[in-house]
Structures are given as C-alpha cells and as structure tokens.
Amino acid sequence: MLKETTPVGLGLSERQHWTVSDTARLVRDRHGAVYVGRSRYHALLHAAGLSYQRVTKVYRHQPSAAVVSDWEADTEKK
C-alpha cells in the first residue's frame, strides 16, 4: 500500500510523499497498532522499498570560492 498510494490519495494528509507521521497514522487507523519508536516506521518504509530522507533547512553543499568566481565570470561575459 505504501508503494502504490500516497498520503493524499488515502486522505491522511496533503503530502505526496510518505512521512513517519503519515505512516504511523496509516498503521494505527488500518491495523490498530502503534509502534514505540520512530525507527520501526523507518524500517516499515524501507521494507516497502521506500527510502527515508531527512528534511534539512540548511543547504549542505557550499561551492568553493573558485567555482563561484568562475561562475560569476562566465555570467558577466554573457
């Protein structure tokens, strides 16, 4: 079910991708079970063939000063 549908498709939330909270809600509503830890929901998503990606608020890749300089030079030429 996790691979074939989305949370919005099941009316669980407005998200297109599964989150731990949406997965927990699905398991609770459909099967009456509640896992103790978040890692169990991660394992469930993994068993369904889905990958878990953490959302970050910080852009992790910082280009080097040389790359930025080259890009600025190329942009000014155009």
Residue frames as a rotation matrix with the C-alpha (Angstrom) as fourth column:
MET 1
0.565 0.825 0.000 0.00
0.825 -0.565 0.000 0.00
0.000 0.000 -1.000 0.00
LEU 2
0.394 -0.483 -0.782 2.84
0.228 -0.773 0.592 2.41
-0.891 -0.411 -0.194 0.82
LYS 3
-0.669 -0.732 0.125 4.35
0.258 -0.071 0.963 1.99
-0.697 0.677 0.237 -2.63
GLU 4
-0.556 0.508 0.658 1.10
0.822 0.218 0.526 2.13
0.124 0.834 -0.538 -4.57
THR 5
0.535 0.806 0.253 -0.59
0.715 -0.592 0.372 5.12
0.450 -0.019 -0.893 -2.93
THR 6
-0.583 -0.645 0.494 0.23
0.246 -0.719 -0.650 8.46
0.774 -0.258 0.578 -1.36
PRO 7
-0.792 0.293 -0.536 -0.97
0.534 -0.096 -0.840 10.01
-0.298 -0.951 -0.081 1.91
VAL 8
-0.673 0.570 -0.472 -3.12
-0.593 -0.797 -0.117 12.46
-0.443 0.201 0.874 -0.05
GLY 9
-0.571 0.430 -0.699 -4.59
-0.503 0.490 0.712 9.57
0.649 0.758 -0.064 -2.03
LEU 10
-0.473 0.360 -0.804 -5.70
0.629 0.777 -0.022 7.90
0.617 -0.516 -0.595 1.19
GLY 11
0.429 0.681 0.593 -6.91
0.113 -0.692 0.713 11.15
0.896 -0.239 -0.374 2.76
LEU 12
0.381 -0.361 -0.852 -4.29
0.915 0.282 0.290 11.05
0.135 -0.889 0.437 5.54
SER 13
0.004 -0.414 -0.910 -2.67
0.385 -0.840 0.383 14.38
-0.923 -0.352 0.155 4.74
GLU 14
0.887 0.296 -0.353 -1.99
-0.150 -0.539 -0.829 16.79
-0.436 0.788 -0.434 1.89
ARG 15
-0.020 -0.990 -0.141 1.52
-0.712 -0.085 0.697 15.43
-0.702 0.115 -0.703 1.28
GLN 16
0.630 0.161 -0.760 2.52
-0.739 0.427 -0.522 13.49
0.240 0.890 0.388 -1.82
HIS 17
-0.167 -0.785 -0.596 5.33
-0.284 0.617 -0.734 11.60
0.944 0.047 -0.326 -0.07
TRP 18
0.629 0.418 -0.655 5.21
0.390 0.560 0.731 9.37
0.672 -0.716 0.189 2.98
THR 19
-0.146 -0.617 0.773 6.43
-0.668 -0.515 -0.537 10.74
0.730 -0.594 -0.337 6.28
VAL 20
-0.898 -0.202 -0.390 6.85
0.141 0.708 -0.692 8.91
0.416 -0.676 -0.608 9.57
SER 21
-0.758 0.650 0.056 3.76
-0.353 -0.336 -0.873 10.65
-0.548 -0.682 0.484 10.97
ASP 22
-0.005 0.768 -0.641 1.64
-0.999 0.017 0.028 9.68
0.033 0.641 0.767 7.94
THR 23
-0.373 -0.213 -0.903 2.92
-0.318 0.944 -0.092 6.10
0.872 0.253 -0.420 8.13
ALA 24
-0.998 0.007 -0.056 2.12
0.055 0.290 -0.956 5.97
0.010 -0.957 -0.289 11.84
ARG 25
-0.422 0.902 -0.090 -1.39
-0.742 -0.400 -0.538 7.26
-0.522 -0.160 0.838 11.18
LEU 26
-0.004 0.377 -0.926 -1.92
-0.859 0.473 0.196 4.65
0.512 0.796 0.322 8.47
VAL 27
-0.671 -0.322 -0.668 -0.72
-0.001 0.901 -0.433 1.78
0.741 -0.289 -0.606 10.68
ARG 28
-0.941 0.335 0.053 -2.86
-0.089 -0.095 -0.991 2.99
-0.327 -0.937 0.120 13.60
ASP 29
-0.259 0.914 -0.313 -6.02
-0.860 -0.365 -0.356 3.59
-0.440 0.177 0.880 11.54
ARG 30
0.125 0.304 -0.944 -5.84
-0.847 0.528 0.058 0.49
0.516 0.793 0.323 9.34
HIS 31
-0.079 -0.297 -0.951 -4.31
0.040 0.953 -0.301 -2.05
0.996 -0.062 -0.063 11.69
GLY 32
0.838 0.507 0.201 -4.88
-0.133 -0.167 0.977 -0.69
0.529 -0.845 -0.072 15.19
ALA 33
0.493 -0.752 -0.437 -1.17
0.868 0.463 0.181 -0.91
0.066 -0.468 0.881 16.03
VAL 34
0.911 -0.325 0.254 1.22
-0.327 -0.944 -0.036 1.72
0.252 -0.050 -0.967 17.35
TYR 35
0.365 -0.871 -0.328 4.98
0.633 0.491 -0.599 1.23
0.683 0.011 0.731 17.25
VAL 36
0.632 -0.164 -0.757 7.00
0.690 -0.325 0.647 2.51
-0.352 -0.931 -0.092 20.19
GLY 37
-0.103 -0.802 -0.589 9.86
0.232 -0.595 0.770 4.13
-0.967 -0.058 0.247 18.24
ARG 38
0.513 0.231 -0.827 10.21
-0.616 -0.571 -0.542 6.09
-0.597 0.788 -0.151 15.02
SER 39
-0.533 -0.820 -0.209 12.83
-0.755 0.349 0.555 3.59
-0.382 0.454 -0.805 13.84
ARG 40
-0.477 0.451 0.755 10.10
0.302 0.890 -0.341 0.96
-0.825 0.065 -0.561 13.42
TYR 41
0.656 0.729 -0.195 8.32
0.108 -0.347 -0.932 3.22
-0.747 0.590 -0.306 10.94
HIS 42
0.129 -0.720 -0.682 11.62
-0.907 -0.364 0.212 3.82
-0.401 0.591 -0.700 9.13
ALA 43
-0.768 -0.420 0.483 12.02
-0.276 0.898 0.342 0.04
-0.578 0.130 -0.806 8.90
LEU 44
0.051 0.883 0.466 8.47
0.430 0.402 -0.808 -0.29
-0.901 0.242 -0.360 7.56
LEU 45
0.716 0.151 -0.682 9.10
-0.433 -0.671 -0.602 2.32
-0.548 0.726 -0.415 4.86
HIS 46
-0.295 -0.916 -0.272 12.38
-0.885 0.155 0.440 0.59
-0.361 0.370 -0.856 3.99
ALA 47
-0.612 0.121 0.782 10.67
0.093 0.992 -0.080 -2.82
-0.785 0.024 -0.619 3.76
ALA 48
0.510 0.852 0.117 8.19
0.316 -0.058 -0.947 -1.27
-0.801 0.520 -0.299 1.32
GLY 49
0.083 -0.581 0.810 11.12
0.993 0.115 -0.019 -0.24
-0.082 0.806 0.586 -0.87
LEU 50
0.796 0.208 0.568 10.97
0.280 -0.959 -0.041 3.44
0.536 0.192 -0.822 0.04
SER 51
-0.283 -0.939 -0.197 13.92
0.750 -0.089 -0.655 5.48
0.597 -0.333 0.730 1.23
TYR 52
0.667 0.436 -0.605 13.89
0.736 -0.515 0.440 7.81
-0.120 -0.738 -0.664 4.20
GLN 53
-0.261 -0.726 0.636 15.29
0.702 -0.596 -0.391 11.28
0.663 0.344 0.665 3.65
ARG 54
-0.048 0.176 -0.983 15.61
0.883 -0.453 -0.124 13.87
-0.468 -0.874 -0.133 6.36
VAL 55
0.641 0.300 0.706 14.49
0.588 -0.783 -0.201 17.36
0.493 0.544 -0.679 5.54
THR 56
-0.245 -0.765 -0.596 17.15
0.939 -0.341 0.051 19.96
-0.242 -0.546 0.802 6.17
LYS 57
0.811 0.524 -0.260 16.76
0.477 -0.850 -0.225 23.69
-0.339 0.058 -0.939 6.44
VAL 58
0.316 -0.807 -0.499 20.39
-0.447 -0.590 0.672 24.35
-0.837 0.011 -0.548 5.58
TYR 59
0.906 -0.115 -0.408 21.81
-0.367 0.271 -0.890 23.96
0.213 0.956 0.204 2.10
ARG 60
0.784 -0.565 0.259 24.58
0.108 0.534 0.838 21.45
-0.612 -0.629 0.480 2.74
HIS 61
0.244 -0.728 0.641 26.66
0.961 0.268 -0.063 21.86
-0.126 0.631 0.765 -0.40
GLN 62
0.696 -0.143 -0.703 28.72
-0.017 -0.983 0.182 25.01
-0.717 -0.115 -0.687 -0.39
PRO 63
0.821 -0.431 0.375 30.56
0.491 0.196 -0.849 25.63
0.293 0.881 0.372 -3.67
SER 64
0.036 -0.903 -0.427 34.19
0.923 -0.133 0.360 26.59
-0.382 -0.408 0.829 -3.37
ALA 65
0.265 -0.009 -0.964 35.27
0.026 -1.000 0.017 30.18
-0.964 -0.029 -0.265 -3.87
ALA 66
-0.775 -0.610 -0.164 36.93
-0.182 -0.034 0.983 29.21
-0.605 0.792 -0.085 -7.17
VAL 67
-0.600 0.634 0.489 33.69
0.797 0.526 0.296 27.72
-0.070 0.567 -0.821 -8.52
VAL 68
0.411 0.763 -0.500 31.73
0.707 -0.612 -0.354 30.82
-0.576 -0.208 -0.791 -7.52
SER 69
-0.075 -0.547 -0.834 34.34
-0.203 -0.811 0.549 33.06
-0.976 0.210 -0.051 -9.08
ASP 70
-0.929 -0.269 0.253 34.30
0.150 0.350 0.925 31.10
-0.338 0.897 -0.285 -12.36
TRP 71
-0.209 0.939 0.272 30.51
0.969 0.236 -0.069 31.18
-0.129 0.249 -0.960 -12.46
GLU 72
0.439 0.350 -0.827 30.41
0.369 -0.910 -0.189 34.93
-0.819 -0.222 -0.529 -11.86
ALA 73
-0.482 -0.704 -0.521 32.99
-0.276 -0.442 0.854 35.49
-0.831 0.556 0.018 -14.60
ASP 74
-0.859 0.217 0.463 31.01
0.500 0.548 0.671 33.34
-0.108 0.808 -0.579 -17.06
THR 75
0.132 0.980 -0.147 27.78
0.932 -0.174 -0.318 35.14
-0.337 -0.095 -0.937 -16.18
GLU 76
0.205 -0.115 -0.972 29.34
0.035 -0.992 0.125 38.57
-0.978 -0.060 -0.199 -16.73
LYS 77
-0.822 -0.568 -0.030 30.57
-0.047 0.016 0.999 37.53
-0.567 0.823 -0.040 -20.20
LYS 78
-0.593 0.671 0.445 27.06
0.802 0.439 0.406 36.65
0.077 0.597 -0.798 -21.33
